[in-house]
């Protein structure tokens, strides 16, 4: 592993030590050690199959590591996490969440249900005036207020992605994890989402961008972690890691990096 010591800007909200995990009898994590710090927006970068989504599952607690000596996974300093409490501090947007949403659900209902840790509103779930106000504020901030009563299945990919981010923000979490947020977006939707991500960082949210796309890494990202086989292969500042030689090694192909306006594009080497 190539490691550049990044400045310790805060306490670790995620602390993985020698993690091992299995899915359906297949070992998906062998020996993962990683610490992510509060106040330090980070990109987790790597090719398809590198273990990025597996890491998101560990963070969201949809995948649990093997309990063994010398190994731990701590979220906000604790190995035992109440999922309801975790939702107050951590927002996650992933394909796993998106697949659970009924096409007939409206955007407003999806956000209101998030206050109850649910996908939809039932008869026993009555949002408060404060929750309704927060919902309208989030819809407006994501440029979705005119689409709040549209069915989820009728929205474009970009609109759905912004709606899911709004849903993850209902509790004003300290940390927001976005798993491949710019996938399948056209240029207009992509640029709008990048502006939203930048605004969240500038407002103090600790962003974790999980992606294989270098050009999705916004200028506010301070640290880059490169994964291969769900192991940390690179770790350091964006300036030091997002270079042709290091990305060529990470993606196992010759690459050249060009930079403009704080963003980087990757070209064949």
C-alpha positions in Angstrom: 0.0 0.0 0.0 1.2 3.5 -0.8 0.3 5.8 2.1 0.6 9.5 2.5 -0.2 10.6 6.0 -3.3 12.9 5.9 -3.8 15.5 8.5 -5.9 14.2 11.4 -8.8 16.7 11.2 -11.0 15.0 13.7 -12.0 11.8 15.6 -12.7 8.7 13.5 -16.4 8.2 12.8 -15.4 4.9 11.0 -12.7 2.7 12.5 -12.2 -0.7 10.8 -9.4 -2.9 12.1 -8.6 -6.3 10.4 -12.1 -6.8 9.2 -13.3 -10.1 7.7 -16.8 -10.5 6.2 -18.6 -13.2 4.2 -21.7 -13.2 1.9 -23.4 -16.5 1.1 -20.4 -18.5 2.0 -18.0 -16.3 -0.1 -15.4 -14.2 1.7 -15.8 -10.6 0.5 -13.5 -8.9 3.0 -10.3 -10.5 4.2 -8.3 -8.0 6.2 -9.6 -4.4 5.9 -8.2 -1.7 8.0 -9.4 1.9 7.5 -10.2 5.0 9.5 -12.3 7.8 8.2 -12.4 11.0 10.2 -15.1 13.5 11.0 -14.6 16.8 9.1 -12.5 15.2 6.4 -14.5 14.6 3.1 -13.1 11.6 1.4 -13.4 9.8 -1.9 -13.2 6.0 -1.9 -12.0 5.2 -5.4 -11.4 2.0 -7.2 -12.4 -0.1 -10.2 -15.5 -2.2 -10.4 -15.2 -5.2 -8.1 -12.7 -3.4 -5.8 -15.0 -3.8 -2.8 -16.4 -0.2 -2.7 -20.1 -1.3 -2.3 -19.1 -3.9 0.2 -17.6 -1.1 2.3 -20.8 0.8 2.0 -22.7 -2.3 3.3 -20.4 -2.5 6.3 -21.0 1.2 7.1 -24.8 0.9 6.7 -24.8 -2.3 8.8 -26.5 -4.3 6.1 -23.3 -6.5 6.3 -21.7 -7.5 9.6 -18.0 -8.5 10.0 -16.9 -11.7 11.6 -16.3 -11.3 15.4 -12.7 -12.3 16.1 -9.8 -11.2 18.3 -7.9 -8.1 17.2 -10.7 -7.1 14.8 -13.3 -4.4 15.2 -15.7 -2.1 13.3 -16.6 1.0 15.2 -19.0 3.7 14.1 -18.7 7.0 16.0 -16.6 5.3 18.6 -18.9 2.3 19.3 -18.9 -1.3 18.2 -22.5 -1.8 19.2 -24.7 0.6 17.3 -28.5 1.3 17.6 -29.7 1.6 14.0 -32.1 4.4 14.8 -29.4 6.4 16.6 -27.1 5.8 13.7 -29.6 7.3 11.2 -29.4 10.5 13.2 -25.7 10.8 12.5 -25.1 9.0 9.2 -26.9 9.2 5.9 -26.3 6.6 3.1 -27.4 6.8 -0.5 -26.9 3.5 -2.4 -28.4 1.3 -5.1 -29.5 -1.0 -2.3 -31.8 1.7 -0.9 -33.0 2.7 -4.3 -34.2 -0.8 -5.2 -36.5 -0.9 -2.2 -38.6 2.2 -3.3 -42.0 1.5 -4.9 -42.5 3.3 -8.2 -45.8 4.6 -7.1 -44.5 6.4 -4.0 -44.4 10.2 -4.2 -41.2 12.2 -3.5 -42.8 14.0 -0.5 -44.0 10.8 1.0 -40.5 9.2 0.6 -39.0 12.1 2.6 -41.6 12.2 5.3 -41.3 8.4 5.8 -37.6 8.8 6.4 -38.3 10.5 9.7 -39.8 7.1 10.9 -37.0 5.0 9.4 -39.4 3.7 6.8 -39.9 3.7 3.0 -43.6 4.7 3.0 -46.0 6.3 5.5 -48.5 4.0 7.2 -51.6 4.8 9.2 -49.6 4.9 12.4 -47.1 7.4 11.0 -48.2 11.0 11.2 -45.5 13.6 10.5 -45.3 16.7 12.6 -45.4 20.2 11.3 -41.7 20.6 11.9 -41.0 17.4 9.8 -43.3 18.6 7.0 -41.4 22.0 7.0 -38.1 20.2 6.9 -39.3 18.1 4.0 -40.4 21.1 2.0 -37.0 22.9 2.7 -35.1 19.8 1.4 -37.3 19.5 -1.7 -36.6 23.1 -2.5 -32.9 22.8 -1.9 -32.7 19.9 -4.3 -34.8 21.8 -6.9 -37.5 19.2 -6.5 -40.3 21.2 -5.0 -42.3 21.2 -8.3 -42.0 17.4 -8.5 -42.9 16.5 -4.9 -46.2 14.9 -5.8 -44.8 13.0 -8.8 -44.4 9.2 -8.5 -40.9 8.0 -7.9 -41.1 5.9 -11.0 -41.9 8.9 -13.2 -38.8 10.8 -12.2 -35.5 11.0 -14.2 -32.3 9.4 -12.9 -31.0 12.7 -11.8 -34.2 13.7 -10.0 -34.3 10.3 -8.2 -30.7 10.7 -7.1 -31.3 14.2 -5.7 -34.5 12.9 -4.0 -32.5 10.1 -2.3 -29.9 12.6 -1.1 -32.7 14.7 0.3 -34.1 11.7 2.1 -30.7 10.9 3.6 -30.5 14.5 4.9 -33.8 14.6 6.9 -32.0 14.1 10.2 -29.2 16.5 9.3 -26.5 13.8 9.6 -22.9 14.6 10.3 -21.7 12.2 7.6 -23.2 11.5 4.2 -22.1 8.5 2.2 -22.9 8.5 -1.6 -22.3 5.3 -3.5 -21.7 6.0 -7.2 -24.0 9.0 -7.2 -23.2 10.2 -10.8 -23.7 6.8 -12.5 -26.1 6.9 -15.5 -26.6 10.7 -15.3 -26.4 13.0 -18.3 -24.2 16.0 -18.2 -26.8 18.5 -17.0 -28.0 16.2 -14.2 -24.4 15.3 -13.3 -23.3 18.9 -13.0 -26.3 19.8 -10.9 -25.5 16.9 -8.5 -21.9 17.9 -8.3 -22.9 21.5 -7.3 -25.2 20.0 -4.6 -22.3 17.9 -3.3 -20.0 20.9 -3.1 -22.6 22.9 -1.3 -23.1 20.1 1.3 -19.3 20.1 2.0 -19.1 23.8 2.2 -22.0 23.8 4.8 -20.0 21.4 7.0 -21.3 17.9 6.1 -18.6 15.3 6.0 -19.0 13.7 2.6 -17.8 10.2 1.6 -17.9 9.8 -2.1 -17.7 6.1 -3.2 -16.9 6.0 -6.9 -14.9 4.6 -9.8 -15.2 8.0 -11.7 -12.3 10.4 -11.0 -14.2 13.3 -12.7 -16.9 12.9 -10.0 -14.4 13.9 -7.2 -15.3 17.5 -6.3 -12.6 20.0 -5.3 -13.8 19.9 -1.6 -12.6 16.3 -1.3 -9.5 16.3 0.9 -8.6 12.7 1.0 -8.6 9.8 -1.4 -8.6 6.1 -0.4 -7.9 3.6 -3.2 -9.4 0.1 -2.9 -8.3 -3.1 -4.6 -9.9 -6.5 -3.5 -11.4 -4.6 -0.5 -8.0 -3.6 0.8 -6.6 -0.1 1.1 -4.1 0.2 -1.7 -3.7 4.0 -1.7 -4.4 6.6 0.9 -3.5 10.3 1.0 -4.5 13.8 0.0 -6.3 14.2 -3.3 -3.4 16.2 -4.7 -1.0 13.3 -4.0 -3.2 10.4 -5.0 -5.0 11.7 -8.1 -1.9 11.5 -10.4 -1.3 9.5 -13.6 1.2 7.0 -12.1 -0.9 6.2 -9.0 -4.2 5.9 -10.8 -2.5 3.8 -13.5 -1.5 1.4 -10.8 -4.9 1.4 -9.1 -6.9 0.8 -12.3 -4.2 -1.4 -13.8 -4.1 0.6 -17.1 -1.9 3.5 -18.4 -3.6 6.8 -17.5 -2.9 10.5 -17.8 -4.6 13.1 -15.5 -5.5 16.6 -16.6 -6.8 19.2 -14.2 -9.1 22.3 -14.6 -11.2 24.2 -12.1 -10.4 21.9 -9.3 -11.7 18.9 -11.2 -9.6 16.1 -12.8 -10.2 14.2 -16.0 -8.5 10.9 -16.8 -7.3 10.2 -20.3 -5.6 7.1 -21.8 -1.9 7.1 -21.0 
